[in-house]
Amino acid sequence: MCEIYVKADPILYEARSRSVRIHGVVTSLRLENLFWDVLAQIAARDGMTTNQLIAKLYDELMEHRGEVPNLASFLRVSCMRYLSLQASGALPEPAAPAMRRPERHTLQ
């Protein structure tokens, strides 16, 4: 059973730091590459950059809870919730369809 986990590409669990600007303040976040990949997937789905997504999540968490005690942990949990909802087929459509990327049409 563990074989599917232990044979994961080590690059996925290698941690990488990135600087993110939230309201003009630069902060450094250290996450494993897999989480950066999932955040990029969520951001693309909603027509945003990864930095825009992180700032939006930060703002929404501040509005809801009034504080962000551990942004990196919150982002990891957000990624896991996204993947869980995606796997179960319960992932809602993006909240703001206007922010979604336009579909590419090919000429035939």
Phi, psi and omega per residue, in radians:
M1 nan -0.794 -3.075
C2 -1.171 -0.268 -3.099
E3 -0.983 -0.664 -3.137
I4 -1.155 -0.395 3.123
Y5 -1.591 -0.807 -3.044
V6 -1.265 -0.312 3.110
K7 -1.593 0.163 3.091
A8 -1.115 2.548 3.099
D9 -1.044 2.166 -3.110
P10 -1.007 -0.417 3.119
I11 -1.106 -0.474 -3.138
L12 -1.160 -0.596 -3.125
Y13 -1.801 0.153 3.004
E14 -1.322 2.278 -3.120
A15 -1.455 2.513 3.131
R16 -2.374 2.371 3.090
S17 -1.631 2.449 3.054
R18 -2.353 2.531 3.042
S19 -1.555 2.326 -3.132
V20 -2.231 2.361 3.118
R21 -1.732 2.124 3.093
I22 -2.150 1.951 -3.114
H23 0.940 0.773 3.081
G24 1.425 -0.089 -3.141
V25 -1.800 2.201 3.133
V26 -1.545 2.243 3.085
T27 -2.244 2.666 -3.141
S28 -1.826 2.289 3.105
L29 -2.078 2.358 3.114
R30 -2.021 1.996 3.130
L31 -2.354 2.755 3.049
E32 -1.213 2.619 -3.089
N33 -0.959 -0.639 3.123
L34 -1.031 -0.710 3.127
F35 -1.193 -0.665 3.066
W36 -1.074 -0.673 3.128
D37 -1.126 -0.761 -3.135
V38 -1.170 -0.724 3.089
L39 -1.048 -0.702 3.098
A40 -1.117 -0.656 3.109
Q41 -1.143 -0.773 3.121
I42 -1.104 -0.793 -3.115
A43 -1.061 -0.807 -3.140
A44 -1.072 -0.692 3.124
R45 -1.041 -0.610 -3.110
D46 -1.732 0.172 3.076
G47 1.228 0.588 -3.115
M48 -2.214 2.937 2.927
T49 -1.476 2.898 3.104
T50 -1.075 -0.735 3.130
N51 -1.101 -0.706 3.099
Q52 -1.100 -0.723 3.115
L53 -1.074 -0.818 -3.126
I54 -1.068 -0.750 3.115
A55 -1.099 -0.707 3.125
K56 -1.141 -0.784 3.102
L57 -1.078 -0.726 3.099
Y58 -1.022 -0.856 -3.135
D59 -1.055 -0.774 -3.117
E60 -1.174 -0.638 3.094
L61 -1.189 -0.708 3.088
M62 -1.069 -0.751 3.137
E63 -1.120 -0.687 -3.082
H64 -1.376 -0.744 -3.025
R65 -1.934 -0.354 -3.135
G66 1.486 -0.038 3.123
E67 -2.799 2.811 3.061
V68 -2.305 1.544 -3.055
P69 -1.222 -0.534 -3.114
N70 -2.633 1.557 -3.055
L71 -1.087 -0.725 -3.126
A72 -1.054 -0.787 3.112
S73 -1.127 -0.721 3.105
F74 -1.038 -0.733 -3.135
L75 -1.166 -0.676 3.085
R76 -1.077 -0.807 3.133
V77 -1.121 -0.689 3.102
S78 -1.050 -0.744 3.101
C79 -1.073 -0.786 -3.127
M80 -1.134 -0.690 3.104
R81 -1.123 -0.725 3.106
Y82 -1.042 -0.869 -3.123
L83 -1.105 -0.672 3.118
S84 -1.132 -0.800 3.112
L85 -1.130 -0.685 3.121
Q86 -1.098 -0.796 -3.124
A87 -1.122 -0.604 -3.113
S88 -1.480 -0.121 -3.115
G89 1.381 0.208 -3.086
A90 -1.772 0.253 -3.117
L91 -1.275 2.078 3.141
P92 -1.235 2.785 3.054
E93 -1.096 2.703 3.085
P94 -0.954 2.475 -3.057
A95 -1.121 -0.603 -3.073
A96 -2.113 1.560 -3.112
P97 -0.980 -0.489 -3.139
A98 -1.128 -0.381 -3.113
M99 -1.532 -0.154 -3.117
R100 -1.229 2.627 3.092
R101 -1.142 2.498 3.080
P102 -1.179 2.546 3.132
E103 -1.267 2.530 3.096
R104 -1.534 2.300 3.093
H105 -1.949 2.405 3.126
T106 -1.852 2.544 3.090
L107 -1.444 2.435 -3.137
Q108 -1.908 nan nan
